[in-house]
Amino acid sequence: MSADVASYRRVLSEACARAGLDDIGAEPLRLGENAIFTLPGKVVARIARPGQLNAARREVQVARWLADHGVPAVMVVEGVEQPVNVSGRGVTFWRQLADHRHGTPAEVAEALHRLHSLPPPSEFAQLNPFTRLPERIDAATTLTEDDRGWLRGRLAALTAGYQDRPAGLAACVVHGDAWVGNVVTTTDGRTVLLDLERCSIGPPEWDLVSTAIKHTSFGWITAAEYRDFADRYSHDVTAWEGFELFRDIRELRMTCYLAQHAAEHSGSHEEAARRVASLRGSHGPRPWEWTPAL
């Protein structure tokens, strides 16, 4: 057992004991931005990074709000006060989904259209598309100091641009991280929203740009798939005046995530360097040959 897994298991054991849940036989499902374990009784435990207690609290709040509005999304285990705070880590407990696959661009469009149509509640936070980026850059220790300095300058420029962004669609509830891994379809045909910690009130274009750049920036989906996405949502974000700004912010987020990940996983060093070089203009025009991060 690695030191990381052992550390997560200690947190999980304490959280389960306090929540009255059984962690015997718990198995790691994913150890990434959050550590996710399966538990007996078709329960999934999600362990956030230190300092992300408020994000975990928001995710529980959003999941319950979506359930009240009949929107298919991950469901919290009721009867447990959540999140459980274990040494600054927020631990949450969820009902395990049926077998599922990543959503298609068309399914993502339909799920977002449904979400964006809901009346925004006043208690939801405003979107911050730059959340945690300074910390990610600081943690990206495999990058050169020149690259990290450039990323900080890029972050400052895009932050200023976002404050003066062009007018667009009316603000609404946005998912915040609407890629196909966070919008999944189960074997019984339900399209379900996952990873709700960035859900907030903001411009719907922020959700739409995540699929758009899969075609325009990386060539991960075809032109036909993107056109179907835009048609099903009834809006083409690439035609909006602010598209390049939102595209650049999303690309920066993807780069900073991989750069932080590379500091902890040597197999990501090359990809992190490639992404920074692309942003700095060393790999020519888009689409770039980035490898999707899992």
N, C-alpha and C positions, 0 to 999 in steps of 0.2 A: 504494500500500500504506500503510495507516495505521501510526502509530507502534506501537500495541499489537500489530498483526499482525506487524510487523517484529521486535519484541522477542520475541514467542513463537517466531518462526521461528529466531531465533538460539539460543534455548534448545533447540528441537527439533533443530536441526542438530548441536549439541554432544552431545545425548543420543543421537542416532542413531549418531554416529561412535563413541561409547564403547560402544554396544550392538552394533555391527557390523550396523546396519540402514541401508537406503537411504532418504533423505528427498527424493530428486529427484522432483518432481511432487507433493509433499505438498500437500493442500488442507484449508483450515479447514472443519470440520464444524459446530462450535459454539464460540463464544467467550463463555462465561458464568462460572459459579462455577469451572469448570475450562475450559481451552482444549483442544479436541479436534480432532485432525487425522487425515485418512486418509492412509495411506502405501501404496507399492507392495506387492503381495503380500497384499492384504486384511488389512492390519494397521492398527490404530487406536492413535494415541499420545494420551495424556491428560496434560496439564501442569497440575499443581496450583498453587494460589496459594502465594506465599512463606510459609514457616512451617508448611506442611501436610505435611511429609515423613512424619511418623508416620501420618497418615491414609492417605497413599498406600501406605505399608508394610502397614497393616492391610487395605487393600482387596485387595492381592495375596495376603496370608495367607488371607483369607476366601474368595476365589475358589478357591484350591486346596483348601481344606477342603470347600467345597460340591461341587466336582468329585469329591472322594473319596467323598462321600456320595450321589452320583448326583442332585444337585439342579441343574436347568438354570439356568445363570448365565453371565455373560460369562467368557471363558477367557483367561488370560494367555498371552503368547507364551513358550514354554518355551525354555530354553537361554540366557536373558538374565537376569543378576542385576538384580533390581528391588526398589525404584525406583532410577532413576538420579538422583543429586543434582546438579543444575545450579544453582549460586548460590542454594541454599536452596529450589529448586523440585523437587518430586518428579515425575519423568517415568516413566510406566508404559506398557507396550505390550500390546495386546489383540488377539485374533482378531476380525476384523470379523464382525458378525452378518449372517445372511441378511436380506433385506427384511423389515421388521416394522412393526407399528403399536402404538399405546398399548394396554395391556390394558384389558379391561372390568372393572367392579367385581366381577363373578363370577369372572373369571380371577385378579384380585388376591386375592380371598378364598381360592381354592384354592391359589395359590402360597404365601400366608402360612400356611395351615394345614399345608402340607407342611414349610415352614421351621420353624415353631414346634414341630413334633413331633420335631425332631432332638434328641438328647442334647446339652446345652450343654457345650462344652469349657472346661476350667478356664483356658486361656491367653487367652481372649477378654476384652476390657476390659468394665467395667460401663458401661451406658448413661449418658450425660450429655446430657439434652435441652436444656441451656443452652449447649452448646459454641459458642464464637465469638460469642455474642450481645453481650457487652460491646464487643468489637472492632467489630461491625457498627454498633452504636449510635454509637460514636465516629466511625466513618467516614461516617455519614449526614449529611453537611454541608449538604444541601439542606433539612433540617428545621430548624425554629426551636429555639433552645436550650430553650424551655419544653417543646416536644414531646420533645426528647431527654432532658430531666430526668424527664419523666413516664415514658418508656420505661424508664429506669434504675430508677425506683421500682417499676414494674410487674414488672420482672425480679426485683428483690429479693423482692417479695411472693410471686411464683410459685415462686421457688427455695425459700423457706421452706415453702410449701404442699406442694411435691414431697417434701421431707424427711419430712413427716408425712402422706403420701398414704394414702387408704383401702386396705385389703387388696383384692386382686383375684386374677386368675389366676396360676398359678405362673410364675416367671421362666423365660425361655427365650432362645434365639437370636432376636433381632429384627433386621429389616432396618434400621430407624432412619429411613428416609425413603421410606416405601412409598406413593408416589402412582403414578398410572397411567402416567406417563412413565418410571418406574423399574422397572415390571413390564410387559414388552412381549411381544407374541405374533408369532412369525415366520410367514412364508407357508407353512411346512411344519407349522404347528400347535403349535409348542413355545412355552410361556410361560416367559420367561427373566427372571431378576433382573439389574438393572443397578445401577450406582452403589453400591458396597458399602462405601464409606468410613465410614459410620456404623453398620455392622453390629456388634452387641455383645450383651451379656447384659442383659436388662431385662424390664419388664412387657410382655406381648404387647398389652395395651391401647394402648400407644404406637403400634404399627403400625396397629391397627384404627381409631383415632380419625382418621387421615388421610383415610380414605374416608368416615367418618361425617359429618365437618364439610362435606364436599362437598355433602351434602344439607341438613344442619341450619343451617350458617352461610352458605352461598353459593348454594344451589339449583342447583349445577352438575350434579347427578344427580337423578333422580326418586325419589319415595318407594318405588316398585316396585323400582328398581335397588338402592336401599340395602337393602330388605328381602331381596332375593335375595342380596346380599353377606353379610348377617348369617346368613341361613339356611345358606348354603354353608359358612361358617366355623363355624356352630353356636354363635354367641355374638353378642349385641347389646350393643355397648359403650355405647350411649346409655342403657341401663338401669342401668349401674354407677354407684355413688355417686361415684366419682372422675372421671366423664366431663367435667364442666364444668372441672375443674382441667386435665386433659390437653387439652381443647379450647382453653382459654385459652393454654396454653403453645404449642400448635401455631400458633394465630393470631398469637401474638407472634413466633414464628420466621418465619412467612411475611411479616410486616410488616417485621421488621428486615432480612430478605434484600432486599426490594424497596427499602427505604430506602437500604441500602448501594449497591445497583445504580443507584439514581437519581443518586447522587453522581457516577457515571461515565457515565450515559446520560440525557440530558435528556428523552427520551421517556417516562421512568418517573416524572418528578417528580409529576405529578398523581395517579397511582395510589398512590404512596407516601404522599402527604398524605391521600388518601382512606382508606387503611388505618389510619393513626394516628387520624384523626378518628373512624372507626368504633369502634376500641378505646376511645376516650375518651368514647363515648356521643353523638356529634354526628349520627349517621346512623340513629338509631332502633334497633329490635330487629332481630335476625337474621331472615331471611337478608339479607346485605348484597350490594350490587352491586359485587363485586370482579372485576377482570379477571385471569384466570389468567396467571401468569408462566411464560414458556417457558424 
